[in-house]
Amino acid sequence: MRKTAAILAFLMLLFTAAILYAQLGDIITFEAADLDGRPVTEALFAENKITMINIWGTFCPPCIREMPDLGRLSADYKGKGVQIVGVVIDAMDRFGNVDNKIKDDAYKIIDKTKANYLHIVPTIAMFYGFLRDVQVVPTTIFVDSSGRQIGEAYLGSRSYKDWKKIIDKFLK
């Protein structure tokens, strides 16, 4: 009887730990830098009701094609509780260092597409964190002000009109 109670207590403890871990796993945390080298953390989520995180690559035509619309969305939703953040997935080399050629390419793309919002260089920790499931670019996720992902990941590019519908749904 004592052994059964001990096993039951252990299983309940394990179950509780699993639930707490699952809940904490939903919150995105990171320490990185933007393209200019300024530090960026998940604290930026608290500044708005919704953050749209667009994971893109300099090698990706669909990513670049949607960036003018994302720039326009960023301007249109400024001050309305929505921000857009880009993650330049290929700006880091396989050793975890910033690839300056890719960084220069990213600057040119951002300038050409007028995607004038924050762009982050990922870290290795981010690849083991919220970027671990990204298999295609562009991939876009939305988070609330606490950094908790809302909705599912969106694979592929979208138009201004399509993103606007999605954003407006999350704002309700």
Secondary structure, 3 states (H helix, E strand, C coil): CHHHHHHHHHHHHHHHHHHHHHHHHCECCCEEEECCCCEEEHHHHHHCCEEEEEEECCCCHHHHHHHHHHHHHHHHHCCCCEEEEEEECCCECCCCCECHHHHHHHHHHHHHHCCCCEEEECCHHHHHCCCCCCCCCCEEEEEECCCEEEEEEEECCCCHHHHHHHHHHHHC
